Amino acid sequence: MAEYKFGFIGVGNMGSALVRAAVKNLNPSSIVISNRSHEKADKLAAEIKCCWGENQYVALKSQYIFLGVKPQMLGSVFKEIAPVLAGRKDRFVVVSMAAGVEISSLSDMCGGKYPIIRIMPNTPCSVGKGVILCSVGNDVKNEEIDEFKNIMSSAGTIDFIDESLIDAGSAVSGCGPAFVYMFIEALTDGGVECGLPRSVALKYAAQTVLGAADMVLKSGKHPGELKDAVCSPAGSTIKGVHALESGGFRNSAINAVCEAFKKTKDLGKNR
């Protein structure tokens, strides 16, 4: 019988974001973590008051085993933990967040026919406003899906989708926060150039992005319609929209998502 509900192998930026989300619904004593840097694992464990140990310990003692390592590191991690998994008599679920690596490949690397959930989260999960895209293998039970969703609900939106779409979805939700941060930074810089103190400009920019996103989600209106509602004839906003289009704003955003998608596919091939 597993001693811990959730175990995390690898607690970098993404892994630690999920740990911080999980602990909102789980007793810290139900979580165990490991990391290549023991110092990082020790620091996070002390912060949330959970346990930490070596990779093999996490693989042996956890019901849900999260793999928060880069795709190129999966092979070495599985080589280390596969004998442990093979020796277990109880049921467990492998949860991978390795970009581009399909469930079929994960199953081959596991060395056995184990239930697998493939996820692609984003860093805002750590503040409860994230997105976790999920695909499941055939061996995952409905009650395990429900339990996973309930525990991770504090992370934000959890969406189970066909695996054929998960890399495209990740290019939007997984990589998207970096693009949004760049936009917030640019809005802030513009405000500073116009005379605002940086701290004030940053607050206005971040809150504006937050509010605009909420309008899209709650109004059900197309973003173009909401944009048009702000653009008065011969006004300031349409002048700014023209400037963005002159700089290839939407074209650059589309290209960013498409390039991120291509790279994700490459990561899965080149592990």
N, C-alpha and C positions, 0 to 999 in steps of 0.2 A: 504494500500500500504506500502511495506517495506521501511524503511528509509535508510537501509544499504544493500549493495550488498552481502557482506560476513560478517558473524558473527562467532566468534570462542569461543566455550566453552571449556576452557582448553588450556593454552599456555605454556606447558612444552617444552622440547627439540623439539619434532616433531611439535607440534602446532605452536610454534614460528617460526620454519623453514618455514612453509607454509605461515604464516603471512608476513614474509620478502620477500617471493617469490611473493605473491599476490600484495603487495604494489607497485611492479615494473610496474604493469599494471592497477592498480586501484588507484584513488585518496584516500589518507589516510582517508578522511572524509566519504568514502564509506565502511569503515571497523570498526567493533566494536568487542571488546574482553572481556572475563571474565575469572577469574581463582580463584581457591580455596584460593590461596594466593593473597590478594589484592595488596600487595607490588609488586609482580611480574607483575601483570597486569598493574599497574600504571607505572612501569619502562619501560615495552615494549611499552605502549601507548605513553609515553613521547618520546621514541626513534624514533618511526615511525610517530608520530603525528596523531594517530587515537583515537577513543573514547573507553571508557571502562565502564562496568556496571555489574550488577548482571546477573546470568544465565537466569533468567526469562525475563529480558529486552532484552538480545541477542536473545532468542527464539521468542520473540514477534516482534522484529523490523528488523530481517534479512531475506533476500530472500534465501540465502544459509546458513544453520546452520551447522557449522562444530563441531563435537564432538571429541575433542582431549583428552579424558580421558581414563584411563585404563579400560579393560573389567569388572573388578570387581566393578568399580564405576558407570557403566552405569545405573544400576538399580536405584540407588539413584538419579542420574541426571534426568532420565526420570520421576521419581516420582515427581520431582520438576517442570519440564517443560511441562509434558503431558497436564495438564489443560490449559496451555497457548496455546499450539499448537491446542488443540481442539476448542478453542475460536476464532481462526483466521479465517477470511473470505477470505483472499487473498491467492494466491498460494505461496508455499515455497518448498524448497528441503532440506532434511536432508542428511548430508554428514558425514559418520562415518569412523573413522580411528582406531577403536578398534580391536586389533588383534584377529582373530579366530571367531569373532561374525558374523554370516551369516545374510543376508538381511532379511530372514524370521523371525529370532529371533528379529532383530531390529524393524521390522514392528509390532511384537507382543508387544514389550516394548513401542513403540511410543503411542499405544492406539488408533491408527487410520490408515486409508489407505492413507499414504503419499508417495510421490516420494522419493526414497532413492538411493543415490550413496554411495557405499562402496569403500573406498580407502585404500591403503597401501603405504605411501610415505617413503622416507628415508631422513636423515638429510642433505645430500648434496644439497637438494632442496633449502636450504638457500643461496647457492652460484651459483644457476642456473645450476648445474651439477647432479641433482638428478634423481630419478625414482619415478613416481607415478603410481601404478597399480590400475586399476579401474574396478568395476563391477556395473551394474545398475539394479535397480528394473524395473518391467514392466510399472510402472506409470511415469517414467522419459521421458520427451519429447526430441526429437532430438535436438531442438534448445537449450535446457538446457544443453545437453551434449556438444554442440558446444561452448556455452558461457563459461562453466566450463573449457574446454580445452583452449580456447583463453586467459582467465584470468590467468590460471595457467601455461601457456606455458613457462614463464620465469623460472619455477622451473627445467626444463630439459625435460626428456623423459616422456611422458604420454601415457600409453598403456592400452586400454580397453580389458579385457580378460574375459573368462568365469569364473564365481565365483568358480567353482570347482578347478581352478588352482591358485587362488589368494594366498592361504596360502603357497603353494610351491614356488610361485614367490617371496613372501615376505621373505622366508627363505634365498633366494639368494640376492635380492636387498635391503630388509629392514634390515636384520641382517649383510649382507655382508660388509658394511662399517667398522664395528667393526673388522672383520677379516682382512680387508685390512690395517686398522690402525696398527694392531698388526704386520703385515708383514713389513710395513714401519718402525715401531719401531725396529724390529729385524734387518732389513738391516742397519739401522742407527747404532745400537749397534755393528754390525759386522765391519762397517767402522771405528768406534771409536777404536775398538780393533786393527785394522790394522794401526792406527795412525792418522786418520782424526780428525779434530776438530768436535765436535758434531753438531754445526750449519751447517757446510759444508756437513757432512755426511747425515744429515736430508734433506737438499736441494736436494742433488743428489738422495737420495732414493725416495723422493716424486715425483720429476720430472721424474724419471725413470719409476715409476708405472703409472704416467699420460701418458707418451709417449707410453708405451707398450700397455695400454688400447686403446689409439687412433689408434695404429697400427692394433689391432684386429678389431676395428669397421670399419676402413676405407679401409683396405686391402681386407677384406672378406676372408682371409686365416684362416685355422684352427690354434688355438694356438700352437698345437704340431708342425706344419710346421714352424711357426715363431720361436719357440724354437730351432728347428733343425738348422735353418739358423744361429743362434748365436753360436752353438756348433761346433767348429772346431775339427778335429781329434786330440786326445791327448792334447787338449787345456785346458785352465783355466776354461771355462764355463762348459764343460761336467764334469769336476772334481767337480765343485760346485753342478751341477744337481745330481750327484751320492750321494753327501753328503746329499742333501735334501731328496732323496728317501730313504737313509739309516735311516733317522729320521722319515719316514712315512709321508712326507709332504702332498702328494695328498690324502692319506688315511685319514689324520687328517682333511683336508679341506672338504672332502666329508662327514665325520662323523659330522662335525660342522653344515653343512647345514641340514642334516637329523635330528639331535637332535633339532635344532631350529624349524624345521617343526613340529616335535612331540609336542614340548612345545607350539607352536602356537595353535595347535589343542586342547591341554589341557586347554589353557586359555579360549577358546570359550566354553568349556564344564563346566568349574568350576567358571563361573562368578557369 
